[in-house]
Amino acid sequence: MSTIDTIKKQIEENTILLYMKGSPNAPQCGFSMRASQALMSCGQRFAYVDVLSNPDIRQELPKYAQWPTFPQLWVKGELVGGCDIITEMHENGELKTLIDEASADASAPE
């Protein structure tokens, strides 16, 4: 499986996915820390990929996403944005709404 196929599969299989440096409980940069804290404060489960321990994803995702930096938040297959966008959405309440709706959709029976 190619790295791009792996990325596509991760995005498809995880309703809320954060590509970050480190883990939510042990972020390895300030931007990843702020993004993961904002997400955790929404109170919903989310998946994450540590790009530091996945160098192929770290190299290929910016090209695939057309977004050069990390962290990257993906919700329901769509790129939401990076740290600044996540932080701004958290501050104005949009992030919790987005995350709550995505979680509800993911847990709804098909």
N, C-alpha and C positions, 0 to 999 in steps of 0.2 A: 504494500500500500504506500503510495507516495505521501509526502508530507502534506501536500495540499488536500489530498483525500482524507487524511487524518484530521486536518483542521475542519473540513466540511462536515465530517462525521461528528466531531465534538460539538460544533455549533448546532447541528441538527438534533443531536440527542440530548442536549442540555438547554432547557428553557431559559435559564439565567446562567450566563457563563462569563467569568472574569479571567482574562489573560493578564497575569501580573508577575511581578518579580517577587518570588518567595511565596508564602502562604498567608491567608487572612490572619492567622495567629502569630505569624513570624514574617512580616513583610520585609523585603530587602531593599526598599527605597521609599522615600517619603510620599511619592505620588501613589504608589501601590498601597501604602498604609492608609492614606486619606480615602482612596477609592473603596478599599475593602471595609473600612470603618463605616463609611456612608451606607454601603450595601448591608452590612451586618445590622445597622440600626433600623433597617426596614423590617427585620424580624422574620424574613423568609429564607428558606434554604437556597443556596446557589452553589454552582460548581465553579472550580477554578483550575487553571493550568499554570504551573510555575514555568515561565519561559526561561529562567536561568538553568533549570535542570532539563530543559528541552530545547537545545540550541537550534535544531532544525526548524522548530515552530517559531522560535524567536527570529530567525532569519526570514522565513517565508511568509508569516502572517502579515507583516506590514505591506507586502506587495499584494497579497490576496485582498486585504481589507482596504487598501489604498489609504492607510492611516499609519503614519511613521513611528508612533511612539507607544509605549506601554505605561499604564494599564489600558486595556480595551474591554469595554463592557458590551456584551452581545445579549439581546433579549429577543426571544422568539425568532431567532435567525437573522436579526437585524443589528448592525453595529449602532450602538447608542453614542459612544464616544469615549474620550479619555478622562483623565482626572479632573480637569477644569469643568467639563460638561457634567460629569457625575456629581461633583461638589456643588455646582450651581443648581442642578436639579434637586439635590438633597435639601439645600437651603430653602428652596421655594416650594417644597412639598411634592414636586412632580415625580421624583424618584420613587417614593413610597407608593404612590398611585400606580405607576408603571409596573413596579415589582409585584405589588399585591394583585393587580389584574393578570399579569403573566402567570403567577403562581396559581391563581384560581382557575385560569384556562387550562393549565397543565394538569391540575388534579380533577378537572371535570370529566365525567364519563363520556366516552365518544359514542 
